[in-house]
Amino acid sequence: MTESSSKKLDMQTRIVQSEDNITPGFASFSVPVARASTVVFPDLASMRSLVWSDDSKWRYGLHGTPTTMALMQRLAAIEGGEYALLQPSGLAAISNVYFGLVKSGDHVLIPDNAYGPNRDHADWLVEDFGIEVTYYDPMIGAAIADLIRANTKLIWLEAPGSVTMEVQDVPAIAAVARAKGIVTAIDNTYSAGLAFKPFDHGVDISVQALTKYQSGGSDILMGATIMRDVELHKKLKRARMRLGVGVSSDDASLVLRSLSSMKLRYEAHDRAAFELATWLKTRSEVSAVLHPAIADCPGHEIFKRDFKGGAGGLFSIVFDKRYTAAQVDAFVEALDLFSIGWSWGGSHSLAMPYDVRSMRTASQWPHDGVLVRCYIGLEEVGDLRADIEAALAKAFA
């Protein structure tokens, strides 16, 4: 529409059909927010030339905008991947892997320490969709070969487990899977792609809950699947498209804004968490501290070998068996600076008790006491320690 022709139109039409001319030469550090449902084309030939798998061309807002593409490119770069897809949550990213890669009659292996909603998702697929699932001891290593069947199509990993903190031997499991042509996917949310690089250890797909460290504000739900293989990327992209899954450009811009500080925040969480975890080992009320950087945590030697960027802010403690679940609940509720809530990655510290025995089906939990998972935020460490001391005294006096 030319300027001269637009002047002949009614004001309402001119508002709807306006051509916004951005001042040439404007630049800033932030990625512009491109909102779109409809993507328009200059002509029919351009529209008809599109191939759905071509990430360099725009089809419809659901499948991507310049803002979401910028985020996907940066996420892939952080983990050393080539491709990334965004989903509305970490669980949606897990779902994308299932619906993109397995069908009725296929077999999936899942570690016994997996993120709870992943287990729930798998159990639902078993019950309603005819998928076969086997849960395995997370410390199984190369012996996972004994659990592989002719119809095994996918092996999940999670290192460390986000509640019980075992560090799997990812390279050993990935090598077995690769030799048999089985796809591996890891929930790599614990490391945010900073401390552990799954593709360097033979994993095919990395799943991230961007809700955590990438957001950093406890106010955004988002997930991602990241990979190097173009054929896997096409399969997951096709599944995501058919499920009608997309994310808001506004939310993507908020995650983009936080990415530049993510490494600094992760390192600060890591220092504070390690200091508090080491101190908690000295407390008589605590029978075990499950922190991958502490020597007696299951898989500590694997952690030292494979993790190069710390452990972040998440760890668990197991209370002495003389304390009841009610007493441990009282401890959690007595904390002032630790909020009660799931998730992690934000600036505020969290604590949550777990009944681990009820979560296990394939491996024996060795501890008798109640477990509390702690997430250490960005508060002053001395204040958090004093808060824990006061809660211990109040609950266990």
C-alpha positions, 0 to 999 in steps of 0.5 A: 500500500503506497502513501498516496493510496492510504490517504484515500482510505478511511481512518479505521482502515489506515489504522489497521493497515498501517505501515510502521517505519522504524527509524533506521540505525536504531540498535540495542543490546536486547532482542526485539519482541516479535509477536505474531500469530499470522505471518504474512508473505510478499506473494504466493510463490514465497508462501508455496516455496516454504518447507516446514522443516526449514528453520530459516523461514517463517510460516506461522507464529506458533512455530517460531518468531525472530524472538523465539529463534534467537532464544533457541539459537542461544540455548543450542550454543550453551550446550554445544547443540545444533538445534533447539525447540521451545515448549511451554514447560519442562514437562512439555519438553519431556512429552515432546520426546515421547510423542516424537520418538515412541509409539505403541509397542515400543519399550522405554528405560527410565532411571529410578531417580527420574523427575516425578512427572516424567514417571507419571507421564510414562505410567500414563503412556503405559496405561493408555497408549501401550508403551512398555516401560522399565525403571532401572537403578540409576547407578547401573552403568554399562550393565543397562545392556541387560535391560535392553529389549528388541523393542527398546527405542528410548533410554532416559537419563537424569544426572544427578537425580533432582531429588536423590542426587545420584550421578549416573555414568552417562557415557557408559549408558550412552555408549551401550545405547549408541551401539544398539541404535537406541536414542538417549535423552537426558533431563539436564535441568540440574546443570542448566547446560553449564556444568554438564555437556551431554553431547560430549558424552554421547547423549542424543537429546538434552531436555531443559526446564527453562523455568529454572536457572535460565529464567532465574526469576521463578516467574516463567514456565518454559522448556526446551529440547536440544540436539545435534542430529538433524533427523532427530530435530525433524522428528521432534519438530514434527511432533511439536507442530502436530501437538500445536505447541508453542511459546510466547515471544514475550516469555522468550524475551524474558528468558533471553534477558536472563541468559547473560547472567545465568553463569554468574548466578549458577556459580553463586548458587553453587558456592553458597550451596556447597558451603551450607551442605558441608556445614550440614554434614557436621550437624548431629540431626543430619545422617546424610548430605546428598550433594554431588560434590561431596565425597560420599554422594553416590556417583561423586567420582563420576561427577568429578570426571564429567561435570566441569562447572559446579553443582548449582544450588540444589542438594538434599539432606537426610535426617537421622532416623530418630526424627519422625516425618512430623518433626521434619515437617515442623523443621521445614515449616519453622524455616523463615528464609526458605519457602515451601515450594517445588522448582529451583533456579530463582533467587529465593531459597526453597525446602521440600520434604520427600518420601523417597521410598514411595518414589522407588520401584527398581532400586532400594533406597538405603536411608531410613530418615526423611529427606528434605531437598534444599535449594539455595537462592541468592540470600546471604549464606550467613543468614540462611545458616542462622535460619536453619540453626533456628529451625533445627532448634525449634523442631528437634528440641 
